[in-house]
Amino acid sequence: MVFLTRLEHFNAAHKLINPAWSREQNEAVFGACANENWHGHNYELYVTVKGDPDPDTGFLLDVKKLSTIIKDRVLEKLDHKNLNVEVDFLKGKICSTENLIVGIWNELLPHLPQQVKLHAIKLYETPRIFVEYFG
């Protein structure tokens, strides 16, 4: 089994807010991340697929094809967007990095070629904070 990882980058704004809570409770729980004027991140997205290399090419998957899938299915929806307002798969959810990574997984999964399986996604919100998801 071979694991192949593609790194992509996007920028997005959001705020952490539970609409059922008061402003004071949101600020108490989420701190500066509940800022009414939003805040942004430079996200780093690692997408890892797994499988067996094709005997004719030696590739698990052409990395250009993987990059195109990520760009078409995820980055177009997220890059330079307001996650709370503009991203369909986050509607009705708190825009945490945890919810974002699950949404990214669900966006990618049906579009990958059958010869590979989605193994993991790692999403860096900052250089010191990241989440991983294995489905």
CNS distance restraints for C-alpha pairs under 8 A (distance, minus, plus):
assign (resid   1 and name CA) (resid  50 and name CA) 6.56 0.50 0.50
assign (resid   1 and name CA) (resid  51 and name CA) 5.28 0.50 0.50
assign (resid   1 and name CA) (resid  52 and name CA) 5.41 0.50 0.50
assign (resid   2 and name CA) (resid  50 and name CA) 5.47 0.50 0.50
assign (resid   2 and name CA) (resid  51 and name CA) 5.47 0.50 0.50
assign (resid   2 and name CA) (resid  52 and name CA) 5.86 0.50 0.50
assign (resid   2 and name CA) (resid  53 and name CA) 7.18 0.50 0.50
assign (resid   2 and name CA) (resid  60 and name CA) 7.18 0.50 0.50
assign (resid   3 and name CA) (resid  48 and name CA) 6.44 0.50 0.50
assign (resid   3 and name CA) (resid  49 and name CA) 5.70 0.50 0.50
assign (resid   3 and name CA) (resid  50 and name CA) 4.41 0.50 0.50
assign (resid   3 and name CA) (resid  51 and name CA) 6.81 0.50 0.50
assign (resid   3 and name CA) (resid 119 and name CA) 7.93 0.50 0.50
assign (resid   4 and name CA) (resid  48 and name CA) 5.39 0.50 0.50
assign (resid   4 and name CA) (resid  49 and name CA) 5.36 0.50 0.50
assign (resid   4 and name CA) (resid  50 and name CA) 6.22 0.50 0.50
assign (resid   4 and name CA) (resid  60 and name CA) 7.31 0.50 0.50
assign (resid   5 and name CA) (resid  46 and name CA) 6.30 0.50 0.50
assign (resid   5 and name CA) (resid  47 and name CA) 5.36 0.50 0.50
assign (resid   5 and name CA) (resid  48 and name CA) 4.15 0.50 0.50
assign (resid   5 and name CA) (resid  49 and name CA) 6.46 0.50 0.50
assign (resid   6 and name CA) (resid  46 and name CA) 5.64 0.50 0.50
assign (resid   6 and name CA) (resid  47 and name CA) 5.30 0.50 0.50
assign (resid   6 and name CA) (resid  48 and name CA) 6.51 0.50 0.50
assign (resid   6 and name CA) (resid  63 and name CA) 7.17 0.50 0.50
assign (resid   6 and name CA) (resid  66 and name CA) 7.39 0.50 0.50
assign (resid   6 and name CA) (resid  67 and name CA) 7.00 0.50 0.50
assign (resid   7 and name CA) (resid  44 and name CA) 6.96 0.50 0.50
assign (resid   7 and name CA) (resid  45 and name CA) 5.62 0.50 0.50
assign (resid   7 and name CA) (resid  46 and name CA) 4.55 0.50 0.50
assign (resid   7 and name CA) (resid  47 and name CA) 6.54 0.50 0.50
assign (resid   8 and name CA) (resid  44 and name CA) 6.01 0.50 0.50
assign (resid   8 and name CA) (resid  45 and name CA) 5.10 0.50 0.50
assign (resid   8 and name CA) (resid  46 and name CA) 6.48 0.50 0.50
assign (resid   8 and name CA) (resid  67 and name CA) 7.78 0.50 0.50
assign (resid   9 and name CA) (resid  42 and name CA) 7.20 0.50 0.50
assign (resid   9 and name CA) (resid  43 and name CA) 5.71 0.50 0.50
assign (resid   9 and name CA) (resid  44 and name CA) 4.70 0.50 0.50
assign (resid   9 and name CA) (resid  45 and name CA) 5.88 0.50 0.50
assign (resid  10 and name CA) (resid  42 and name CA) 5.99 0.50 0.50
assign (resid  10 and name CA) (resid  43 and name CA) 5.28 0.50 0.50
assign (resid  10 and name CA) (resid  44 and name CA) 6.71 0.50 0.50
assign (resid  10 and name CA) (resid  45 and name CA) 7.84 0.50 0.50
assign (resid  10 and name CA) (resid  75 and name CA) 6.64 0.50 0.50
assign (resid  10 and name CA) (resid  78 and name CA) 7.01 0.50 0.50
assign (resid  10 and name CA) (resid  79 and name CA) 4.85 0.50 0.50
assign (resid  10 and name CA) (resid  80 and name CA) 7.17 0.50 0.50
assign (resid  11 and name CA) (resid  40 and name CA) 7.10 0.50 0.50
assign (resid  11 and name CA) (resid  41 and name CA) 5.73 0.50 0.50
assign (resid  11 and name CA) (resid  42 and name CA) 4.58 0.50 0.50
assign (resid  11 and name CA) (resid  43 and name CA) 5.87 0.50 0.50
assign (resid  11 and name CA) (resid  78 and name CA) 7.49 0.50 0.50
assign (resid  11 and name CA) (resid  79 and name CA) 5.15 0.50 0.50
assign (resid  11 and name CA) (resid  80 and name CA) 5.20 0.50 0.50
assign (resid  11 and name CA) (resid  81 and name CA) 7.50 0.50 0.50
assign (resid  12 and name CA) (resid  40 and name CA) 5.49 0.50 0.50
assign (resid  12 and name CA) (resid  41 and name CA) 5.75 0.50 0.50
assign (resid  12 and name CA) (resid  42 and name CA) 6.91 0.50 0.50
assign (resid  12 and name CA) (resid  43 and name CA) 7.64 0.50 0.50
assign (resid  12 and name CA) (resid  78 and name CA) 6.46 0.50 0.50
assign (resid  12 and name CA) (resid  79 and name CA) 5.75 0.50 0.50
assign (resid  12 and name CA) (resid  80 and name CA) 4.88 0.50 0.50
assign (resid  12 and name CA) (resid  81 and name CA) 5.09 0.50 0.50
assign (resid  12 and name CA) (resid  82 and name CA) 5.92 0.50 0.50
assign (resid  12 and name CA) (resid  83 and name CA) 6.65 0.50 0.50
assign (resid  13 and name CA) (resid  38 and name CA) 6.32 0.50 0.50
assign (resid  13 and name CA) (resid  39 and name CA) 5.35 0.50 0.50
assign (resid  13 and name CA) (resid  40 and name CA) 3.97 0.50 0.50
assign (resid  13 and name CA) (resid  41 and name CA) 6.43 0.50 0.50
assign (resid  13 and name CA) (resid  80 and name CA) 7.35 0.50 0.50
assign (resid  13 and name CA) (resid  81 and name CA) 6.30 0.50 0.50
assign (resid  13 and name CA) (resid  82 and name CA) 4.74 0.50 0.50
assign (resid  13 and name CA) (resid  83 and name CA) 6.09 0.50 0.50
assign (resid  14 and name CA) (resid  38 and name CA) 5.39 0.50 0.50
assign (resid  14 and name CA) (resid  39 and name CA) 5.75 0.50 0.50
assign (resid  14 and name CA) (resid  40 and name CA) 6.22 0.50 0.50
assign (resid  14 and name CA) (resid  82 and name CA) 5.60 0.50 0.50
assign (resid  14 and name CA) (resid  83 and name CA) 5.25 0.50 0.50
assign (resid  14 and name CA) (resid  84 and name CA) 5.72 0.50 0.50
assign (resid  14 and name CA) (resid  95 and name CA) 6.75 0.50 0.50
assign (resid  15 and name CA) (resid  33 and name CA) 5.53 0.50 0.50
assign (resid  15 and name CA) (resid  34 and name CA) 5.19 0.50 0.50
assign (resid  15 and name CA) (resid  35 and name CA) 6.41 0.50 0.50
assign (resid  15 and name CA) (resid  36 and name CA) 7.41 0.50 0.50
assign (resid  15 and name CA) (resid  38 and name CA) 5.06 0.50 0.50
assign (resid  15 and name CA) (resid  39 and name CA) 6.33 0.50 0.50
assign (resid  15 and name CA) (resid  84 and name CA) 7.09 0.50 0.50
assign (resid  15 and name CA) (resid  95 and name CA) 6.86 0.50 0.50
assign (resid  16 and name CA) (resid  26 and name CA) 7.83 0.50 0.50
assign (resid  16 and name CA) (resid  30 and name CA) 6.29 0.50 0.50
assign (resid  16 and name CA) (resid  33 and name CA) 5.50 0.50 0.50
assign (resid  16 and name CA) (resid  34 and name CA) 4.85 0.50 0.50
assign (resid  16 and name CA) (resid  35 and name CA) 7.96 0.50 0.50
assign (resid  16 and name CA) (resid  94 and name CA) 6.35 0.50 0.50
assign (resid  16 and name CA) (resid  95 and name CA) 5.93 0.50 0.50
assign (resid  16 and name CA) (resid  96 and name CA) 6.53 0.50 0.50
assign (resid  17 and name CA) (resid  21 and name CA) 7.98 0.50 0.50
assign (resid  17 and name CA) (resid  26 and name CA) 5.83 0.50 0.50
assign (resid  17 and name CA) (resid  30 and name CA) 7.31 0.50 0.50
assign (resid  17 and name CA) (resid  34 and name CA) 5.66 0.50 0.50
assign (resid  17 and name CA) (resid  94 and name CA) 6.38 0.50 0.50
assign (resid  17 and name CA) (resid  95 and name CA) 7.79 0.50 0.50
assign (resid  18 and name CA) (resid  26 and name CA) 6.54 0.50 0.50
assign (resid  18 and name CA) (resid  94 and name CA) 6.38 0.50 0.50
assign (resid  21 and name CA) (resid  25 and name CA) 5.96 0.50 0.50
assign (resid  21 and name CA) (resid  26 and name CA) 6.24 0.50 0.50
assign (resid  22 and name CA) (resid  26 and name CA) 6.26 0.50 0.50
assign (resid  23 and name CA) (resid  27 and name CA) 6.14 0.50 0.50
assign (resid  24 and name CA) (resid  28 and name CA) 6.07 0.50 0.50
assign (resid  25 and name CA) (resid  29 and name CA) 6.17 0.50 0.50
assign (resid  26 and name CA) (resid  30 and name CA) 5.66 0.50 0.50
assign (resid  26 and name CA) (resid  31 and name CA) 7.27 0.50 0.50
assign (resid  26 and name CA) (resid  34 and name CA) 6.29 0.50 0.50
assign (resid  27 and name CA) (resid  31 and name CA) 4.60 0.50 0.50
assign (resid  27 and name CA) (resid  32 and name CA) 6.95 0.50 0.50
assign (resid  27 and name CA) (resid  33 and name CA) 7.92 0.50 0.50
assign (resid  27 and name CA) (resid  34 and name CA) 5.74 0.50 0.50
assign (resid  27 and name CA) (resid  35 and name CA) 7.79 0.50 0.50
assign (resid  30 and name CA) (resid  34 and name CA) 5.51 0.50 0.50
assign (resid  31 and name CA) (resid  35 and name CA) 7.71 0.50 0.50
assign (resid  33 and name CA) (resid  38 and name CA) 7.50 0.50 0.50
assign (resid  33 and name CA) (resid  39 and name CA) 7.00 0.50 0.50
assign (resid  34 and name CA) (resid  38 and name CA) 7.31 0.50 0.50
assign (resid  35 and name CA) (resid  39 and name CA) 7.18 0.50 0.50
assign (resid  41 and name CA) (resid 125 and name CA) 6.14 0.50 0.50
assign (resid  41 and name CA) (resid 126 and name CA) 6.95 0.50 0.50
assign (resid  42 and name CA) (resid 125 and name CA) 6.73 0.50 0.50
assign (resid  42 and name CA) (resid 126 and name CA) 7.09 0.50 0.50
assign (resid  43 and name CA) (resid 123 and name CA) 6.80 0.50 0.50
assign (resid  43 and name CA) (resid 124 and name CA) 5.49 0.50 0.50
assign (resid  43 and name CA) (resid 125 and name CA) 5.04 0.50 0.50
assign (resid  43 and name CA) (resid 126 and name CA) 6.94 0.50 0.50
assign (resid  44 and name CA) (resid 123 and name CA) 5.73 0.50 0.50
assign (resid  44 and name CA) (resid 124 and name CA) 4.98 0.50 0.50
assign (resid  44 and name CA) (resid 125 and name CA) 6.99 0.50 0.50
assign (resid  45 and name CA) (resid 121 and name CA) 7.20 0.50 0.50
assign (resid  45 and name CA) (resid 122 and name CA) 5.96 0.50 0.50
assign (resid  45 and name CA) (resid 123 and name CA) 4.68 0.50 0.50
assign (resid  45 and name CA) (resid 124 and name CA) 6.50 0.50 0.50
assign (resid  46 and name CA) (resid 121 and name CA) 5.57 0.50 0.50
assign (resid  46 and name CA) (resid 122 and name CA) 4.97 0.50 0.50
assign (resid  46 and name CA) (resid 123 and name CA) 6.30 0.50 0.50
assign (resid  47 and name CA) (resid 118 and name CA) 7.87 0.50 0.50
assign (resid  47 and name CA) (resid 120 and name CA) 6.25 0.50 0.50
assign (resid  47 and name CA) (resid 121 and name CA) 4.73 0.50 0.50
assign (resid  47 and name CA) (resid 122 and name CA) 6.68 0.50 0.50
assign (resid  48 and name CA) (resid 118 and name CA) 6.34 0.50 0.50
assign (resid  48 and name CA) (resid 119 and name CA) 5.50 0.50 0.50
assign (resid  48 and name CA) (resid 120 and name CA) 5.14 0.50 0.50
assign (resid  48 and name CA) (resid 121 and name CA) 6.11 0.50 0.50
assign (resid  49 and name CA) (resid 116 and name CA) 6.13 0.50 0.50
assign (resid  49 and name CA) (resid 117 and name CA) 5.47 0.50 0.50
assign (resid  49 and name CA) (resid 118 and name CA) 4.50 0.50 0.50
assign (resid  49 and name CA) (resid 119 and name CA) 4.98 0.50 0.50
assign (resid  49 and name CA) (resid 120 and name CA) 6.98 0.50 0.50
assign (resid  50 and name CA) (resid  60 and name CA) 7.49 0.50 0.50
assign (resid  50 and name CA) (resid 116 and name CA) 5.52 0.50 0.50
assign (resid  50 and name CA) (resid 117 and name CA) 5.33 0.50 0.50
assign (resid  50 and name CA) (resid 118 and name CA) 6.46 0.50 0.50
assign (resid  50 and name CA) (resid 119 and name CA) 5.96 0.50 0.50
assign (resid  51 and name CA) (resid  60 and name CA) 6.30 0.50 0.50
assign (resid  51 and name CA) (resid 115 and name CA) 6.71 0.50 0.50
assign (resid  51 and name CA) (resid 116 and name CA) 5.02 0.50 0.50
assign (resid  51 and name CA) (resid 117 and name CA) 6.46 0.50 0.50
assign (resid  52 and name CA) (resid  60 and name CA) 5.80 0.50 0.50
assign (resid  52 and name CA) (resid 115 and name CA) 7.80 0.50 0.50
assign (resid  52 and name CA) (resid 116 and name CA) 7.75 0.50 0.50
assign (resid  53 and name CA) (resid  57 and name CA) 7.65 0.50 0.50
assign (resid  53 and name CA) (resid  58 and name CA) 5.24 0.50 0.50
assign (resid  53 and name CA) (resid  59 and name CA) 4.90 0.50 0.50
assign (resid  53 and name CA) (resid  60 and name CA) 4.06 0.50 0.50
assign (resid  53 and name CA) (resid  61 and name CA) 7.55 0.50 0.50
assign (resid  54 and name CA) (resid  58 and name CA) 5.15 0.50 0.50
assign (resid  54 and name CA) (resid  59 and name CA) 5.47 0.50 0.50
assign (resid  54 and name CA) (resid  60 and name CA) 5.96 0.50 0.50
assign (resid  55 and name CA) (resid  59 and name CA) 7.88 0.50 0.50
assign (resid  60 and name CA) (resid 115 and name CA) 7.91 0.50 0.50
assign (resid  60 and name CA) (resid 116 and name CA) 7.27 0.50 0.50
assign (resid  61 and name CA) (resid  65 and name CA) 7.34 0.50 0.50
assign (resid  61 and name CA) (resid  66 and name CA) 7.12 0.50 0.50
assign (resid  61 and name CA) (resid 116 and name CA) 7.40 0.50 0.50
assign (resid  62 and name CA) (resid  66 and name CA) 6.57 0.50 0.50
assign (resid  63 and name CA) (resid  67 and name CA) 6.06 0.50 0.50
assign (resid  64 and name CA) (resid  68 and name CA) 6.17 0.50 0.50
assign (resid  65 and name CA) (resid  69 and name CA) 6.27 0.50 0.50
assign (resid  66 and name CA) (resid  70 and name CA) 6.27 0.50 0.50
assign (resid  66 and name CA) (resid 112 and name CA) 7.86 0.50 0.50
assign (resid  67 and name CA) (resid  71 and name CA) 6.09 0.50 0.50
assign (resid  68 and name CA) (resid  72 and name CA) 5.92 0.50 0.50
assign (resid  69 and name CA) (resid  73 and name CA) 5.81 0.50 0.50
assign (resid  69 and name CA) (resid  74 and name CA) 7.88 0.50 0.50
assign (resid  69 and name CA) (resid 108 and name CA) 7.44 0.50 0.50
assign (resid  69 and name CA) (resid 111 and name CA) 7.07 0.50 0.50
assign (resid  69 and name CA) (resid 112 and name CA) 7.42 0.50 0.50
assign (resid  70 and name CA) (resid  74 and name CA) 5.36 0.50 0.50
assign (resid  70 and name CA) (resid  75 and name CA) 6.39 0.50 0.50
assign (resid  70 and name CA) (resid 108 and name CA) 6.95 0.50 0.50
assign (resid  71 and name CA) (resid  75 and name CA) 4.59 0.50 0.50
assign (resid  71 and name CA) (resid  76 and name CA) 5.90 0.50 0.50
assign (resid  72 and name CA) (resid  76 and name CA) 5.73 0.50 0.50
assign (resid  73 and name CA) (resid  77 and name CA) 7.15 0.50 0.50
assign (resid  73 and name CA) (resid 107 and name CA) 6.21 0.50 0.50
assign (resid  73 and name CA) (resid 108 and name CA) 6.39 0.50 0.50
assign (resid  74 and name CA) (resid  78 and name CA) 6.29 0.50 0.50
assign (resid  74 and name CA) (resid 104 and name CA) 6.43 0.50 0.50
assign (resid  74 and name CA) (resid 107 and name CA) 6.67 0.50 0.50
assign (resid  74 and name CA) (resid 108 and name CA) 7.28 0.50 0.50
assign (resid  75 and name CA) (resid  79 and name CA) 5.32 0.50 0.50
assign (resid  77 and name CA) (resid  81 and name CA) 7.39 0.50 0.50
assign (resid  77 and name CA) (resid  86 and name CA) 7.93 0.50 0.50
assign (resid  77 and name CA) (resid  87 and name CA) 6.23 0.50 0.50
assign (resid  78 and name CA) (resid  82 and name CA) 7.76 0.50 0.50
assign (resid  78 and name CA) (resid  83 and name CA) 6.96 0.50 0.50
assign (resid  78 and name CA) (resid  87 and name CA) 6.76 0.50 0.50
assign (resid  81 and name CA) (resid  86 and name CA) 6.25 0.50 0.50
assign (resid  81 and name CA) (resid  87 and name CA) 7.54 0.50 0.50
assign (resid  82 and name CA) (resid  86 and name CA) 5.52 0.50 0.50
assign (resid  82 and name CA) (resid  87 and name CA) 7.28 0.50 0.50
assign (resid  83 and name CA) (resid  87 and name CA) 5.34 0.50 0.50
assign (resid  83 and name CA) (resid  90 and name CA) 7.07 0.50 0.50
assign (resid  83 and name CA) (resid  95 and name CA) 6.62 0.50 0.50
assign (resid  84 and name CA) (resid  90 and name CA) 6.94 0.50 0.50
assign (resid  84 and name CA) (resid  91 and name CA) 7.12 0.50 0.50
assign (resid  84 and name CA) (resid  94 and name CA) 7.82 0.50 0.50
assign (resid  84 and name CA) (resid  95 and name CA) 6.17 0.50 0.50
assign (resid  85 and name CA) (resid  91 and name CA) 7.60 0.50 0.50
assign (resid  87 and name CA) (resid  91 and name CA) 6.73 0.50 0.50
assign (resid  89 and name CA) (resid 103 and name CA) 6.09 0.50 0.50
assign (resid  90 and name CA) (resid  94 and name CA) 7.54 0.50 0.50
assign (resid  90 and name CA) (resid  95 and name CA) 6.74 0.50 0.50
assign (resid  90 and name CA) (resid  99 and name CA) 7.60 0.50 0.50
assign (resid  90 and name CA) (resid 100 and name CA) 7.12 0.50 0.50
assign (resid  90 and name CA) (resid 103 and name CA) 7.03 0.50 0.50
assign (resid  93 and name CA) (resid  99 and name CA) 7.32 0.50 0.50
assign (resid  94 and name CA) (resid  99 and name CA) 7.11 0.50 0.50
assign (resid  95 and name CA) (resid  99 and name CA) 6.28 0.50 0.50
assign (resid  95 and name CA) (resid 100 and name CA) 6.49 0.50 0.50
assign (resid  96 and name CA) (resid 100 and name CA) 6.17 0.50 0.50
assign (resid  97 and name CA) (resid 101 and name CA) 6.10 0.50 0.50
assign (resid  97 and name CA) (resid 123 and name CA) 7.65 0.50 0.50
assign (resid  97 and name CA) (resid 125 and name CA) 7.05 0.50 0.50
assign (resid  97 and name CA) (resid 130 and name CA) 7.94 0.50 0.50
assign (resid  97 and name CA) (resid 131 and name CA) 7.00 0.50 0.50
assign (resid  98 and name CA) (resid 102 and name CA) 6.60 0.50 0.50
assign (resid  98 and name CA) (resid 131 and name CA) 6.53 0.50 0.50
assign (resid  99 and name CA) (resid 103 and name CA) 6.27 0.50 0.50
assign (resid 100 and name CA) (resid 104 and name CA) 6.21 0.50 0.50
assign (resid 101 and name CA) (resid 105 and name CA) 6.21 0.50 0.50
assign (resid 101 and name CA) (resid 121 and name CA) 7.22 0.50 0.50
assign (resid 101 and name CA) (resid 122 and name CA) 7.77 0.50 0.50
assign (resid 101 and name CA) (resid 123 and name CA) 6.73 0.50 0.50
assign (resid 101 and name CA) (resid 131 and name CA) 7.52 0.50 0.50
assign (resid 101 and name CA) (resid 132 and name CA) 7.60 0.50 0.50
assign (resid 101 and name CA) (resid 133 and name CA) 6.78 0.50 0.50
assign (resid 102 and name CA) (resid 106 and name CA) 6.33 0.50 0.50
assign (resid 102 and name CA) (resid 133 and name CA) 6.99 0.50 0.50
assign (resid 102 and name CA) (resid 135 and name CA) 7.66 0.50 0.50
assign (resid 103 and name CA) (resid 107 and name CA) 6.22 0.50 0.50
assign (resid 104 and name CA) (resid 108 and name CA) 6.25 0.50 0.50
assign (resid 105 and name CA) (resid 109 and name CA) 5.96 0.50 0.50
assign (resid 105 and name CA) (resid 121 and name CA) 7.17 0.50 0.50
assign (resid 105 and name CA) (resid 133 and name CA) 7.92 0.50 0.50
assign (resid 105 and name CA) (resid 135 and name CA) 7.22 0.50 0.50
assign (resid 106 and name CA) (resid 110 and name CA) 7.45 0.50 0.50
assign (resid 107 and name CA) (resid 111 and name CA) 7.75 0.50 0.50
assign (resid 108 and name CA) (resid 112 and name CA) 6.63 0.50 0.50
assign (resid 109 and name CA) (resid 118 and name CA) 6.63 0.50 0.50
assign (resid 112 and name CA) (resid 116 and name CA) 7.03 0.50 0.50
assign (resid 112 and name CA) (resid 117 and name CA) 7.57 0.50 0.50
assign (resid 112 and name CA) (resid 118 and name CA) 7.72 0.50 0.50
assign (resid 119 and name CA) (resid 134 and name CA) 6.01 0.50 0.50
assign (resid 119 and name CA) (resid 135 and name CA) 7.75 0.50 0.50
assign (resid 120 and name CA) (resid 132 and name CA) 6.95 0.50 0.50
assign (resid 120 and name CA) (resid 133 and name CA) 5.60 0.50 0.50
assign (resid 120 and name CA) (resid 134 and name CA) 4.55 0.50 0.50
assign (resid 120 and name CA) (resid 135 and name CA) 7.25 0.50 0.50
assign (resid 121 and name CA) (resid 132 and name CA) 5.61 0.50 0.50
assign (resid 121 and name CA) (resid 133 and name CA) 5.29 0.50 0.50
assign (resid 121 and name CA) (resid 134 and name CA) 6.65 0.50 0.50
assign (resid 122 and name CA) (resid 130 and name CA) 6.87 0.50 0.50
assign (resid 122 and name CA) (resid 131 and name CA) 5.73 0.50 0.50
assign (resid 122 and name CA) (resid 132 and name CA) 4.34 0.50 0.50
assign (resid 122 and name CA) (resid 133 and name CA) 6.53 0.50 0.50
assign (resid 123 and name CA) (resid 130 and name CA) 5.38 0.50 0.50
assign (resid 123 and name CA) (resid 131 and name CA) 5.43 0.50 0.50
assign (resid 123 and name CA) (resid 132 and name CA) 6.42 0.50 0.50
assign (resid 124 and name CA) (resid 128 and name CA) 7.74 0.50 0.50
assign (resid 124 and name CA) (resid 129 and name CA) 5.91 0.50 0.50
assign (resid 124 and name CA) (resid 130 and name CA) 4.10 0.50 0.50
assign (resid 124 and name CA) (resid 131 and name CA) 6.63 0.50 0.50
assign (resid 125 and name CA) (resid 129 and name CA) 5.67 0.50 0.50
assign (resid 125 and name CA) (resid 130 and name CA) 5.67 0.50 0.50
assign (resid 126 and name CA) (resid 130 and name CA) 6.94 0.50 0.50
